[in-house]
Amino acid sequence: MNLKDFGGKEIVIYGAGHVGRKFFRTLKVQGLGSQVRCFAVTKQTEEENVLDGIPLKCIYDISVQDNTLICLAVHETLRRELEDIVKGITDRYVWIYPYLYSLMFGEPEQTDIEIKISEILKTCHEDFRLAIRLAAVEQYEGKNTFGYEYYKRAQMMHCAEHTAGQRLQQFKELMADWKETGYRKEYPLSLNRLYEVIDGNHRLALAVYNRQTLIPCKIYPTEIPLTEIHGKEPIMPKDVLKKHGFTEKEILRLSKLQERYVDVYGK
């Protein structure tokens, strides 16, 4: 899918979370913001009727026209749930997440390239996403009792508790798959030119846990920092963790956990 596929379409963004809002910003930057009819959610509260200046509606209340395209703007965790709902309304829909970064930056300028994990980790010093995921991996391996709780709390910074639980389950399935098959090279990390991870942090955490030295990547033609791509909160620096209830003791535990793994790559 590319920008031409949206030509003449009335766009409904189904998903009012992090992915949906990022997709809307992308459309605005590309000059397509005026084609967005509304955001859609499955259950709408009485207080919510506008998001980022765009009407927010219940998906069941939207009339679908011949030129309407419903864009499922969610992570893989929620894809099938929303897809089942949309199939009962129309067959004119697309799951947008696999195309999101190509729409934002253009096609990757490098693909099928293996990057040293030590180079990628240099960008993670103020980023606790890796520590949160490593903590969950360690609990899966029976090495701690707090990893799952920390992971769900971190996910709940930008999604509902139910969704956070689904994401944890999906991560556990990825861990199980890794044990059976190892790293699947058909799922590379997505990086910017600075080697910051745009997408693929769960896979990176598993690679780091297993002391992998190289990891397949694709590099997008941008040096836009992650805080502009995702916003500050999904990056999870210390001040964001504190804002969302992580204590100094918990943050110190995560910091030491991350250092323990990163130090291996610094030697």
C-alpha positions as CSV (number, residue, x, y, z in Angstrom):
1,M,0.0,0.0,0.0
2,N,1.2,3.5,-0.8
3,L,-0.2,7.0,-0.7
4,K,-1.9,6.7,-4.1
5,D,-4.1,4.0,-2.7
6,F,-5.9,6.6,-0.5
7,G,-6.7,8.8,-3.5
8,G,-10.4,9.8,-3.6
9,K,-11.1,7.8,-0.5
10,E,-13.1,8.8,2.6
11,I,-10.9,7.5,5.4
12,V,-12.2,6.1,8.7
13,I,-9.4,5.4,11.2
14,Y,-10.6,2.5,13.3
15,G,-8.4,2.7,16.4
16,A,-8.0,5.8,18.6
17,G,-4.9,4.8,20.4
18,H,-1.2,5.3,19.7
19,V,-1.2,3.7,16.2
20,G,-4.3,5.5,15.1
21,R,-3.1,8.9,16.1
22,K,0.3,8.3,14.5
23,F,-1.4,7.3,11.3
24,F,-3.6,10.4,11.4
25,R,-0.4,12.6,11.8
26,T,1.1,10.8,8.9
27,L,-1.9,11.5,6.7
28,K,-1.8,15.2,7.7
29,V,1.9,15.5,6.9
30,Q,1.3,13.9,3.5
31,G,-1.5,16.3,2.7
32,L,-4.3,13.7,3.2
33,G,-5.7,14.9,6.5
34,S,-8.8,16.4,4.9
35,Q,-9.9,12.9,3.7
36,V,-10.2,11.6,7.3
37,R,-13.9,11.4,8.1
38,C,-13.5,10.3,11.7
39,F,-11.8,8.1,14.2
40,A,-13.8,5.0,15.1
41,V,-13.9,2.9,18.3
42,T,-15.8,-0.2,19.3
43,K,-17.3,1.3,22.5
44,Q,-17.7,5.0,22.8
45,T,-18.1,6.8,26.1
46,E,-20.4,9.8,26.4
47,E,-17.5,12.1,27.2
48,E,-15.5,11.3,24.1
49,N,-16.6,12.7,20.8
50,V,-13.6,14.4,19.3
51,L,-10.0,13.3,19.0
52,D,-7.2,15.5,17.6
53,G,-9.9,17.8,16.2
54,I,-11.6,14.9,14.3
55,P,-15.0,13.4,15.2
56,L,-14.8,10.2,17.3
57,K,-17.7,7.7,16.6
58,C,-18.7,4.2,17.4
59,I,-17.9,1.9,14.5
60,Y,-21.5,0.6,14.4
61,D,-22.8,4.1,13.9
62,I,-20.8,4.8,10.7
63,S,-22.5,4.6,7.3
64,V,-20.1,3.1,4.8
65,Q,-20.2,4.7,1.3
66,D,-18.7,3.4,-1.9
67,N,-15.6,5.4,-1.4
68,T,-15.2,4.7,2.3
69,L,-12.0,2.9,3.4
70,I,-11.7,1.7,6.9
71,C,-8.2,1.6,8.2
72,L,-7.5,-0.7,11.1
73,A,-4.9,1.3,13.0
74,V,-3.9,-1.1,15.8
75,H,-1.0,-3.4,16.7
76,E,-1.2,-7.0,15.8
77,T,-2.6,-7.9,19.2
78,L,-6.0,-6.3,18.4
79,R,-6.1,-6.8,14.6
80,R,-8.3,-9.9,14.5
81,E,-10.7,-8.6,17.1
82,L,-11.3,-5.4,15.0
83,E,-11.2,-7.2,11.7
84,D,-14.0,-9.6,12.8
85,I,-16.1,-6.5,13.6
86,V,-15.3,-4.7,10.3
87,K,-16.1,-7.8,8.2
88,G,-19.7,-7.6,9.4
89,I,-19.9,-4.0,8.0
90,T,-17.8,-3.9,4.8
91,D,-15.1,-5.6,2.9
92,R,-13.4,-2.3,2.1
93,Y,-10.8,-2.2,4.9
94,V,-7.0,-2.5,5.4
95,W,-4.8,-3.2,8.4
96,I,-2.6,-0.2,8.2
97,Y,0.2,-1.1,10.7
98,P,2.5,-3.1,8.3
99,Y,2.6,-0.1,6.0
100,L,2.7,2.7,8.5
101,Y,6.4,3.5,8.5
102,S,6.7,3.3,4.7
103,L,3.9,5.8,4.5
104,M,5.7,8.0,7.0
105,F,9.2,7.8,5.5
106,G,9.1,6.0,2.2
107,E,10.4,2.5,1.5
108,P,13.4,1.3,3.5
109,E,16.7,2.3,1.9
110,Q,18.4,-0.8,3.2
111,T,16.8,-4.3,3.7
112,D,18.1,-7.7,4.5
113,I,21.1,-6.1,6.4
114,E,22.5,-7.5,9.6
115,I,23.5,-4.9,12.2
116,K,25.7,-5.4,15.3
117,I,23.4,-5.4,18.3
118,S,26.2,-3.5,20.2
119,E,25.6,-0.6,17.8
120,I,21.8,-0.6,18.4
121,L,22.3,-0.7,22.1
122,K,24.2,2.5,22.0
123,T,20.9,4.3,21.4
124,C,19.1,2.7,24.4
125,H,20.7,4.4,27.4
126,E,17.8,6.6,28.3
127,D,15.2,4.1,27.0
128,F,13.7,1.6,29.4
129,R,11.7,-0.3,26.8
130,L,14.5,-2.9,26.6
131,A,14.6,-3.3,30.4
132,I,10.9,-3.8,30.6
133,R,10.9,-6.5,28.0
134,L,14.0,-8.2,29.4
135,A,12.3,-8.3,32.8
136,A,9.3,-10.1,31.2
137,V,11.7,-12.6,29.5
138,E,13.5,-13.3,32.7
139,Q,10.2,-14.1,34.5
140,Y,9.2,-16.4,31.5
141,E,12.5,-18.2,32.2
142,G,11.9,-18.4,35.9
143,K,14.5,-15.8,36.9
144,N,12.2,-13.2,38.6
145,T,8.6,-12.7,39.8
146,F,8.1,-9.1,38.7
147,G,8.7,-9.0,35.0
148,Y,5.1,-9.6,33.8
149,E,3.7,-7.0,36.2
150,Y,6.2,-4.4,35.1
151,Y,5.5,-5.2,31.4
152,K,1.7,-4.8,31.8
153,R,2.1,-1.6,33.8
154,A,4.3,-0.2,31.1
155,Q,1.9,-1.2,28.3
156,M,-0.9,0.4,30.2
157,M,0.8,3.8,29.8
158,H,-0.8,3.9,26.3
159,C,-3.4,1.1,26.2
160,A,-6.2,-0.5,28.3
161,E,-5.5,-3.2,30.9
162,H,-7.2,-5.8,28.7
163,T,-5.0,-4.9,25.7
164,A,-1.9,-4.9,27.9
165,G,-2.7,-8.5,28.9
166,Q,-3.2,-9.5,25.3
167,R,0.2,-8.0,24.4
168,L,1.9,-9.9,27.2
169,Q,0.3,-13.1,26.0
170,Q,1.6,-12.4,22.5
171,F,5.1,-11.7,23.8
172,K,5.0,-15.1,25.6
173,E,4.1,-16.7,22.4
174,L,7.0,-15.0,20.7
175,M,9.3,-16.3,23.5
176,A,8.0,-19.9,23.0
177,D,8.5,-19.6,19.2
178,W,12.0,-18.4,19.8
179,K,12.8,-21.4,21.9
180,E,11.6,-23.7,19.1
181,T,12.9,-22.0,16.0
182,G,15.3,-19.2,17.1
183,Y,15.2,-15.8,15.4
184,R,13.0,-15.6,12.4
185,K,14.9,-13.6,9.8
186,E,11.8,-12.7,7.9
187,Y,10.9,-10.3,10.7
188,P,13.7,-7.7,10.8
189,L,13.9,-4.8,13.1
190,S,12.9,-1.4,11.7
191,L,15.5,1.3,12.4
192,N,16.1,4.9,11.5
193,R,19.5,6.0,10.2
194,L,20.6,6.6,13.8
195,Y,20.1,2.9,14.5
196,E,17.2,3.7,16.9
197,V,14.5,1.0,17.0
198,I,11.3,2.2,15.3
199,D,9.7,-1.2,15.6
200,G,10.8,-4.6,16.9
201,N,11.8,-4.0,20.5
202,H,10.4,-7.4,21.6
203,R,12.6,-9.2,19.1
204,L,15.6,-7.1,20.1
205,A,15.1,-8.0,23.8
206,L,15.0,-11.7,23.0
207,A,18.1,-11.3,20.9
208,V,19.9,-9.5,23.7
209,Y,18.7,-12.1,26.3
210,N,20.1,-14.9,24.1
211,R,23.5,-13.0,23.5
212,Q,22.9,-12.8,19.8
213,T,25.6,-10.6,18.1
214,L,23.9,-9.6,14.8
215,I,20.3,-9.0,14.0
216,P,18.4,-8.6,10.7
217,C,17.2,-5.0,10.1
218,K,15.7,-2.7,7.6
219,I,16.6,1.0,7.7
220,Y,14.2,3.8,6.8
221,P,15.5,7.0,5.2
222,T,15.0,9.2,8.2
223,E,17.0,10.7,11.1
224,I,13.9,11.9,12.8
225,P,14.4,10.9,16.5
226,L,12.1,8.4,18.2
227,T,10.5,11.1,20.4
228,E,9.1,12.7,17.3
229,I,8.1,9.5,15.7
230,H,6.4,7.9,18.7
231,G,6.2,10.7,21.3
232,K,8.1,10.7,24.5
233,E,6.0,8.3,26.6
234,P,6.4,5.1,24.5
235,I,10.2,5.5,24.8
236,M,9.9,5.2,28.6
237,P,12.6,7.3,30.0
238,K,12.9,7.5,33.8
239,D,10.7,10.5,34.2
240,V,7.9,8.9,32.3
241,L,8.1,5.7,34.4
242,K,7.9,7.8,37.5
243,K,4.9,9.7,36.1
244,H,3.1,6.4,35.7
245,G,3.8,5.1,39.1
246,F,7.1,3.3,39.0
247,T,9.0,3.8,42.2
248,E,12.7,4.8,42.5
249,K,13.4,1.2,43.7
250,E,11.6,-0.3,40.7
251,I,13.4,2.0,38.3
252,L,16.8,1.2,39.9
253,R,16.0,-2.5,39.5
254,L,15.2,-2.1,35.8
255,S,18.4,0.0,35.3
256,K,20.6,-2.6,36.9
257,L,18.9,-5.3,34.9
258,Q,19.5,-3.5,31.6
259,E,23.1,-2.7,32.5
260,R,23.8,-6.3,33.2
261,Y,22.9,-7.2,29.6
262,V,24.2,-4.2,27.9
263,D,27.6,-4.5,29.6
264,V,28.1,-7.8,27.9
265,Y,28.0,-6.1,24.5
266,G,30.3,-3.3,25.7
267,K,33.2,-5.7,26.4
